């Protein structure tokens, strides 16, 4: 099979990421073998490739937003059939018996493993997934449109929950990339007033088109105090900007696995029982709830498609801010 492998972090070139051929993997007894149709390209993939997040194994096939068809079923697997469509997200497995798992917080399991970080992901024509962690997809979205739902969509949904977003509230979205583009559709479905801060003029136009009540820059104050905010940009200064816009009792949820550091800020912008929380991974219940909601709304994705052979170019485009919506790799012969 063809795949893109990270052989060494630190660059977006053939010395670090290589398009090549390798055997189709054999599924373990508790796994599914999927023939991949599409895989989203996430900023986390970029951070792993560049070494901002140290890869946990090398060589590594990146990608954790994969859509495919079940080709082979492990001997102990029940509930899946050959030919069925399945999704693969960031959470690859959790232990199931630690305190976090027992309390419904498998996203915080200390033994959790992650797709495209601990085990090979979807920048390939074939991949394996633990059957219990494969995701059932709604009928509506195409393979191409479903892929961004599996990370940007699910983690954006969890970020809204962590921020305490309620129907009708005043919500700030700081940064407006692929995940925020999906989160605003959930928030508008909940009848929230949405205030978007971003530097990118194209993203501002898109936010207005999707129902934002206000758009501005990170250095501009929204015209109202916010009940909740979610930051999507991997910059600590944006967290402070969101906190300054927050009303008393509100929460800023940081939707980022890697941040460049939060600068010092005066205590008075935190005082008043304001809170700052990180968003770490997601649970399978988050994924099930979001995918059901996405079909009901229905959520629309905006996709830039790249053939698998251009996967490194897709990462470069993402790094340069040249992706409109979500970048998705497609297997050209499908």
SULMOGI-V856257 format. One record per pair of residues at least 4 apart in sequence whose ideal C-beta (glycine too) atoms are under 7 Angstrom apart, sorted by the first residue. I is the first residue (numbers start at 0). J is the second residue. D is the distance in whole Angstrom. If there is no record, write none. Layout:
i=<I & I>
j=<J & J>
d=<D & D>
//
This chain:
i=<0 & 0 & 0 & 0 & 0 & 0 & 1 & 1 & 1 & 1 & 2 & 2 & 2 & 2 & 2 & 2 & 3 & 3 & 3 & 3 & 3 & 3 & 3 & 3 & 3 & 4 & 4 & 4 & 4 & 4 & 5 & 5 & 5 & 5 & 5 & 5 & 5 & 5 & 5 & 6 & 6 & 6 & 6 & 7 & 7 & 8 & 8 & 8 & 8 & 8 & 8 & 9 & 9 & 9 & 10 & 10 & 11 & 11 & 11 & 11 & 11 & 11 & 11 & 13 & 15 & 16 & 16 & 18 & 23 & 24 & 24 & 24 & 24 & 26 & 26 & 26 & 26 & 26 & 26 & 27 & 28 & 28 & 28 & 29 & 29 & 29 & 29 & 29 & 30 & 30 & 30 & 30 & 30 & 31 & 31 & 31 & 31 & 31 & 31 & 31 & 31 & 31 & 31 & 32 & 32 & 32 & 32 & 33 & 33 & 33 & 33 & 33 & 33 & 33 & 33 & 34 & 34 & 34 & 34 & 34 & 35 & 35 & 35 & 35 & 35 & 35 & 35 & 35 & 36 & 36 & 36 & 36 & 36 & 36 & 37 & 37 & 37 & 37 & 37 & 37 & 37 & 38 & 38 & 38 & 38 & 38 & 38 & 38 & 38 & 39 & 39 & 39 & 39 & 39 & 39 & 39 & 40 & 40 & 40 & 40 & 40 & 40 & 40 & 41 & 41 & 41 & 41 & 42 & 42 & 43 & 43 & 43 & 44 & 44 & 44 & 44 & 44 & 45 & 45 & 45 & 45 & 46 & 46 & 46 & 47 & 47 & 47 & 47 & 48 & 48 & 51 & 52 & 52 & 54 & 54 & 55 & 55 & 56 & 59 & 60 & 60 & 60 & 60 & 61 & 61 & 61 & 62 & 62 & 62 & 62 & 63 & 63 & 63 & 63 & 63 & 63 & 63 & 63 & 63 & 64 & 64 & 64 & 64 & 64 & 64 & 65 & 65 & 65 & 65 & 65 & 66 & 66 & 66 & 66 & 66 & 66 & 67 & 68 & 68 & 68 & 69 & 69 & 69 & 69 & 69 & 69 & 70 & 72 & 72 & 72 & 73 & 76 & 79 & 79 & 84 & 85 & 85 & 85 & 86 & 86 & 86 & 86 & 86 & 87 & 87 & 87 & 87 & 87 & 87 & 88 & 88 & 88 & 88 & 88 & 88 & 89 & 89 & 89 & 89 & 89 & 90 & 90 & 90 & 90 & 90 & 90 & 90 & 91 & 91 & 91 & 91 & 91 & 91 & 91 & 92 & 92 & 92 & 92 & 93 & 93 & 93 & 93 & 93 & 94 & 94 & 94 & 95 & 96 & 96 & 97 & 97 & 97 & 97 & 98 & 99 & 99 & 99 & 99 & 100 & 100 & 103 & 104 & 105 & 105 & 106 & 106 & 106 & 106 & 107 & 112 & 112 & 113 & 114 & 114 & 115 & 119 & 119 & 120 & 121 & 122 & 122 & 122 & 124 & 128 & 128 & 132 & 134 & 134 & 134 & 136 & 136 & 137 & 137 & 137 & 139 & 139 & 140 & 140 & 140 & 141 & 142 & 143 & 143 & 143 & 143 & 144 & 144 & 146 & 147 & 147 & 147 & 147 & 147 & 147 & 147 & 147 & 148 & 148 & 148 & 148 & 148 & 148 & 149 & 150 & 151 & 151 & 151 & 151 & 151 & 152 & 152 & 152 & 152 & 152 & 153 & 153 & 153 & 153 & 153 & 154 & 154 & 154 & 154 & 154 & 155 & 155 & 155 & 155 & 155 & 155 & 156 & 156 & 156 & 156 & 157 & 157 & 157 & 157 & 158 & 158 & 158 & 158 & 158 & 158 & 159 & 159 & 159 & 159 & 159 & 161 & 161 & 161 & 162 & 162 & 162 & 162 & 162 & 163 & 163 & 164 & 164 & 164 & 164 & 164 & 166 & 166 & 166 & 167 & 167 & 168 & 168 & 168 & 169 & 169 & 169 & 169 & 169 & 170 & 170 & 170 & 170 & 170 & 170 & 170 & 170 & 171 & 171 & 171 & 171 & 171 & 171 & 171 & 172 & 172 & 172 & 172 & 172 & 172 & 172 & 173 & 173 & 173 & 173 & 173 & 173 & 173 & 173 & 173 & 174 & 174 & 174 & 174 & 174 & 174 & 175 & 175 & 175 & 175 & 175 & 175 & 175 & 176 & 176 & 177 & 177 & 178 & 178 & 178 & 179 & 179 & 180 & 180 & 180 & 181 & 182 & 182 & 183 & 183 & 183 & 183 & 183 & 183 & 184 & 184 & 184 & 184 & 185 & 185 & 186 & 186 & 187 & 187 & 187 & 187 & 188 & 192 & 193 & 193 & 193 & 194 & 194 & 194 & 194 & 194 & 195 & 195 & 195 & 196 & 196 & 196 & 196 & 196 & 197 & 197 & 198 & 198 & 199 & 199 & 200 & 201 & 201 & 202 & 203 & 203 & 204 & 205 & 206 & 206 & 207 & 207 & 213 & 213 & 215 & 215 & 217 & 217 & 220 & 221 & 221 & 224 & 224 & 225 & 225 & 225 & 225 & 226 & 226 & 227 & 227 & 228 & 228 & 228 & 228 & 229 & 229 & 230 & 230 & 230 & 230 & 230 & 230 & 231 & 232 & 233 & 233 & 233 & 233 & 234 & 235 & 235 & 235 & 235 & 235 & 235 & 236 & 236 & 237 & 238 & 238 & 238 & 238 & 238 & 239 & 239 & 239 & 239 & 240 & 241 & 241 & 242 & 242 & 242 & 242 & 242 & 242 & 243 & 245 & 245 & 245 & 247 & 247 & 247 & 248 & 248 & 248 & 249 & 250 & 250 & 251 & 252 & 252 & 253 & 253 & 253 & 253 & 253 & 254 & 264 & 266 & 269 & 281 & 281 & 283 & 284 & 285 & 286 & 287 & 288 & 289 & 290 & 291 & 292 & 293 & 293 & 300 & 300 & 301 & 301 & 301 & 302 & 302 & 302 & 303 & 303 & 303 & 303 & 304 & 304 & 305 & 305 & 305 & 305 & 305 & 305 & 306 & 306 & 307 & 307 & 307 & 309 & 310 & 310 & 311 & 312 & 313 & 313 & 313 & 314 & 315 & 316 & 316 & 316 & 317 & 317 & 322 & 329>
j=<20 & 21 & 23 & 123 & 124 & 125 & 18 & 20 & 124 & 307 & 19 & 21 & 60 & 122 & 123 & 124 & 16 & 17 & 18 & 60 & 61 & 122 & 307 & 310 & 311 & 17 & 19 & 58 & 59 & 60 & 15 & 16 & 47 & 48 & 54 & 57 & 58 & 59 & 61 & 15 & 17 & 57 & 58 & 15 & 57 & 15 & 47 & 48 & 49 & 50 & 54 & 15 & 49 & 50 & 14 & 15 & 15 & 16 & 48 & 311 & 314 & 315 & 318 & 17 & 48 & 48 & 311 & 308 & 125 & 32 & 125 & 126 & 127 & 30 & 31 & 32 & 71 & 73 & 127 & 73 & 73 & 74 & 75 & 73 & 75 & 76 & 129 & 130 & 73 & 127 & 128 & 129 & 130 & 69 & 72 & 73 & 76 & 79 & 85 & 127 & 128 & 130 & 133 & 70 & 71 & 125 & 127 & 67 & 68 & 69 & 70 & 85 & 125 & 126 & 128 & 67 & 68 & 70 & 124 & 125 & 65 & 67 & 121 & 123 & 124 & 125 & 126 & 330 & 66 & 67 & 68 & 142 & 330 & 333 & 66 & 142 & 143 & 146 & 327 & 328 & 329 & 62 & 64 & 65 & 121 & 122 & 146 & 327 & 328 & 64 & 146 & 147 & 149 & 150 & 325 & 327 & 44 & 313 & 314 & 317 & 326 & 327 & 328 & 63 & 64 & 150 & 151 & 46 & 317 & 47 & 52 & 256 & 48 & 61 & 62 & 115 & 314 & 49 & 314 & 317 & 318 & 51 & 52 & 257 & 52 & 54 & 61 & 116 & 61 & 314 & 257 & 256 & 257 & 59 & 116 & 116 & 117 & 117 & 119 & 119 & 120 & 122 & 123 & 115 & 120 & 122 & 115 & 120 & 121 & 122 & 87 & 88 & 89 & 113 & 114 & 115 & 120 & 121 & 150 & 88 & 121 & 146 & 147 & 149 & 150 & 86 & 87 & 120 & 121 & 126 & 84 & 86 & 136 & 142 & 145 & 146 & 85 & 82 & 83 & 84 & 79 & 80 & 81 & 82 & 83 & 85 & 81 & 76 & 79 & 81 & 130 & 130 & 83 & 130 & 136 & 133 & 134 & 135 & 133 & 134 & 136 & 145 & 149 & 114 & 121 & 126 & 128 & 133 & 149 & 114 & 134 & 149 & 150 & 153 & 286 & 113 & 114 & 150 & 280 & 281 & 106 & 111 & 113 & 132 & 280 & 281 & 283 & 112 & 113 & 114 & 117 & 118 & 129 & 132 & 111 & 112 & 129 & 132 & 100 & 105 & 108 & 110 & 111 & 100 & 108 & 110 & 100 & 100 & 101 & 101 & 108 & 109 & 110 & 102 & 104 & 105 & 107 & 108 & 105 & 108 & 282 & 282 & 111 & 282 & 279 & 280 & 281 & 282 & 279 & 117 & 118 & 117 & 118 & 120 & 120 & 123 & 126 & 126 & 126 & 307 & 310 & 328 & 330 & 132 & 133 & 283 & 149 & 286 & 290 & 145 & 290 & 290 & 293 & 294 & 294 & 297 & 144 & 145 & 148 & 145 & 146 & 302 & 304 & 327 & 329 & 300 & 302 & 327 & 151 & 152 & 177 & 181 & 300 & 302 & 325 & 327 & 152 & 153 & 290 & 293 & 298 & 300 & 153 & 154 & 155 & 177 & 178 & 181 & 325 & 156 & 181 & 289 & 293 & 298 & 157 & 281 & 285 & 286 & 289 & 158 & 178 & 254 & 278 & 281 & 159 & 178 & 179 & 181 & 182 & 254 & 160 & 185 & 285 & 289 & 161 & 278 & 281 & 285 & 162 & 182 & 229 & 252 & 254 & 278 & 164 & 182 & 185 & 186 & 229 & 252 & 276 & 278 & 227 & 228 & 229 & 250 & 252 & 227 & 250 & 168 & 170 & 186 & 191 & 227 & 189 & 190 & 191 & 190 & 191 & 191 & 226 & 227 & 192 & 194 & 223 & 225 & 226 & 186 & 191 & 192 & 193 & 225 & 226 & 227 & 228 & 194 & 196 & 221 & 225 & 228 & 241 & 244 & 179 & 182 & 183 & 193 & 195 & 229 & 231 & 196 & 217 & 228 & 230 & 231 & 232 & 237 & 240 & 241 & 179 & 197 & 230 & 231 & 232 & 237 & 179 & 180 & 195 & 197 & 202 & 205 & 206 & 180 & 231 & 324 & 325 & 182 & 231 & 254 & 183 & 231 & 205 & 301 & 324 & 298 & 186 & 229 & 187 & 193 & 206 & 209 & 210 & 211 & 188 & 209 & 296 & 298 & 189 & 292 & 191 & 193 & 191 & 193 & 209 & 210 & 296 & 212 & 210 & 211 & 212 & 211 & 212 & 213 & 221 & 225 & 206 & 211 & 214 & 215 & 216 & 217 & 219 & 240 & 202 & 203 & 216 & 217 & 203 & 320 & 204 & 205 & 323 & 206 & 207 & 214 & 208 & 209 & 211 & 214 & 211 & 214 & 221 & 222 & 219 & 221 & 237 & 240 & 244 & 225 & 244 & 245 & 246 & 244 & 245 & 246 & 249 & 246 & 249 & 249 & 250 & 241 & 244 & 245 & 251 & 252 & 254 & 237 & 238 & 241 & 251 & 253 & 254 & 254 & 237 & 255 & 257 & 258 & 259 & 259 & 239 & 258 & 259 & 260 & 261 & 262 & 240 & 262 & 241 & 242 & 251 & 253 & 261 & 275 & 243 & 261 & 262 & 264 & 244 & 245 & 251 & 251 & 264 & 268 & 269 & 273 & 275 & 268 & 249 & 251 & 273 & 271 & 272 & 273 & 271 & 272 & 273 & 273 & 274 & 276 & 275 & 276 & 278 & 258 & 275 & 276 & 277 & 278 & 278 & 268 & 270 & 273 & 285 & 286 & 287 & 288 & 289 & 290 & 291 & 292 & 293 & 294 & 295 & 296 & 297 & 298 & 324 & 325 & 323 & 324 & 325 & 324 & 325 & 327 & 322 & 323 & 324 & 326 & 327 & 329 & 309 & 310 & 312 & 313 & 326 & 328 & 329 & 331 & 328 & 330 & 331 & 313 & 314 & 328 & 315 & 316 & 317 & 326 & 328 & 318 & 319 & 321 & 322 & 326 & 322 & 326 & 326 & 333>
d=<7 & 6 & 5 & 6 & 4 & 5 & 7 & 6 & 5 & 6 & 7 & 6 & 5 & 6 & 4 & 7 & 6 & 7 & 5 & 7 & 7 & 4 & 7 & 4 & 7 & 5 & 6 & 4 & 7 & 6 & 7 & 6 & 7 & 6 & 6 & 7 & 6 & 5 & 6 & 6 & 6 & 7 & 5 & 5 & 7 & 7 & 7 & 6 & 6 & 4 & 6 & 6 & 7 & 5 & 6 & 4 & 7 & 7 & 6 & 6 & 5 & 5 & 7 & 6 & 7 & 6 & 5 & 6 & 5 & 7 & 6 & 7 & 5 & 4 & 6 & 4 & 5 & 5 & 5 & 6 & 5 & 5 & 4 & 5 & 5 & 6 & 6 & 6 & 5 & 5 & 6 & 6 & 6 & 5 & 6 & 7 & 7 & 6 & 7 & 7 & 5 & 5 & 6 & 5 & 4 & 6 & 6 & 3 & 6 & 6 & 6 & 6 & 7 & 6 & 6 & 5 & 5 & 5 & 7 & 6 & 5 & 4 & 5 & 6 & 6 & 6 & 6 & 6 & 5 & 5 & 7 & 4 & 6 & 5 & 5 & 4 & 5 & 5 & 5 & 7 & 5 & 4 & 6 & 4 & 3 & 6 & 6 & 7 & 5 & 3 & 4 & 5 & 7 & 6 & 6 & 5 & 6 & 5 & 6 & 6 & 4 & 7 & 6 & 7 & 6 & 5 & 7 & 6 & 6 & 6 & 7 & 6 & 6 & 4 & 6 & 6 & 7 & 6 & 5 & 6 & 6 & 4 & 5 & 5 & 5 & 5 & 6 & 6 & 7 & 6 & 5 & 7 & 6 & 5 & 7 & 6 & 5 & 7 & 7 & 4 & 5 & 5 & 5 & 5 & 5 & 5 & 5 & 4 & 4 & 4 & 7 & 6 & 5 & 7 & 4 & 4 & 5 & 7 & 6 & 7 & 7 & 5 & 6 & 4 & 5 & 7 & 4 & 7 & 3 & 6 & 7 & 5 & 7 & 4 & 5 & 5 & 6 & 6 & 7 & 6 & 6 & 7 & 5 & 6 & 5 & 6 & 7 & 5 & 6 & 6 & 6 & 4 & 6 & 6 & 5 & 4 & 7 & 7 & 7 & 4 & 5 & 6 & 5 & 6 & 6 & 7 & 5 & 6 & 7 & 7 & 6 & 5 & 6 & 6 & 6 & 5 & 6 & 6 & 6 & 7 & 7 & 7 & 7 & 6 & 6 & 6 & 7 & 5 & 5 & 5 & 6 & 5 & 6 & 6 & 7 & 5 & 5 & 6 & 5 & 4 & 4 & 7 & 5 & 6 & 5 & 4 & 5 & 6 & 7 & 7 & 6 & 6 & 7 & 6 & 4 & 6 & 4 & 5 & 5 & 5 & 7 & 7 & 7 & 5 & 6 & 4 & 6 & 5 & 6 & 4 & 6 & 5 & 6 & 5 & 3 & 7 & 6 & 7 & 6 & 7 & 5 & 6 & 6 & 6 & 5 & 7 & 7 & 5 & 7 & 5 & 7 & 6 & 7 & 4 & 5 & 6 & 4 & 4 & 7 & 7 & 7 & 6 & 6 & 6 & 6 & 5 & 6 & 5 & 5 & 6 & 6 & 7 & 5 & 7 & 4 & 7 & 4 & 7 & 6 & 6 & 7 & 7 & 6 & 6 & 6 & 4 & 4 & 6 & 6 & 6 & 4 & 6 & 6 & 7 & 7 & 5 & 6 & 5 & 5 & 6 & 6 & 6 & 6 & 6 & 7 & 4 & 7 & 5 & 4 & 7 & 7 & 6 & 6 & 4 & 6 & 6 & 5 & 5 & 6 & 7 & 5 & 5 & 4 & 5 & 4 & 6 & 6 & 7 & 7 & 4 & 5 & 5 & 4 & 7 & 5 & 5 & 4 & 5 & 5 & 6 & 6 & 7 & 7 & 5 & 4 & 5 & 7 & 5 & 6 & 5 & 4 & 6 & 5 & 7 & 6 & 5 & 5 & 5 & 5 & 7 & 5 & 7 & 7 & 5 & 7 & 5 & 7 & 6 & 4 & 4 & 6 & 6 & 5 & 6 & 6 & 6 & 5 & 6 & 7 & 5 & 7 & 6 & 4 & 7 & 6 & 5 & 6 & 5 & 6 & 6 & 6 & 3 & 4 & 6 & 5 & 7 & 5 & 4 & 4 & 7 & 5 & 7 & 6 & 6 & 4 & 6 & 6 & 6 & 6 & 5 & 7 & 6 & 6 & 6 & 6 & 7 & 6 & 5 & 7 & 5 & 7 & 7 & 6 & 7 & 6 & 5 & 7 & 7 & 4 & 5 & 7 & 6 & 7 & 4 & 5 & 5 & 7 & 5 & 6 & 7 & 6 & 5 & 4 & 6 & 4 & 5 & 5 & 6 & 6 & 5 & 7 & 7 & 5 & 6 & 6 & 7 & 7 & 7 & 7 & 6 & 7 & 6 & 7 & 4 & 6 & 6 & 4 & 5 & 5 & 6 & 6 & 6 & 4 & 7 & 6 & 5 & 6 & 6 & 5 & 7 & 4 & 5 & 5 & 6 & 6 & 6 & 5 & 5 & 6 & 4 & 6 & 6 & 5 & 5 & 5 & 5 & 5 & 5 & 6 & 5 & 6 & 5 & 4 & 5 & 6 & 6 & 6 & 6 & 7 & 5 & 6 & 5 & 4 & 6 & 7 & 6 & 6 & 6 & 6 & 6 & 5 & 7 & 6 & 7 & 6 & 5 & 7 & 7 & 5 & 5 & 7 & 5 & 6 & 6 & 7 & 5 & 4 & 6 & 5 & 4 & 6 & 7 & 7 & 5 & 7 & 6 & 4 & 6 & 5 & 5 & 5 & 7 & 7 & 7 & 5 & 6 & 5 & 6 & 6 & 5 & 4 & 6 & 6 & 6 & 6 & 6 & 6 & 6 & 6 & 7 & 7 & 6 & 7 & 4 & 7 & 6 & 6 & 3 & 7 & 6 & 5 & 5 & 5 & 6 & 6 & 5 & 6 & 5 & 4 & 7 & 6 & 4 & 6 & 6 & 6 & 5 & 5 & 6 & 7 & 6 & 7 & 5 & 6 & 6 & 6 & 5 & 6 & 6 & 6 & 4 & 5 & 6 & 5 & 6 & 5 & 7>
//
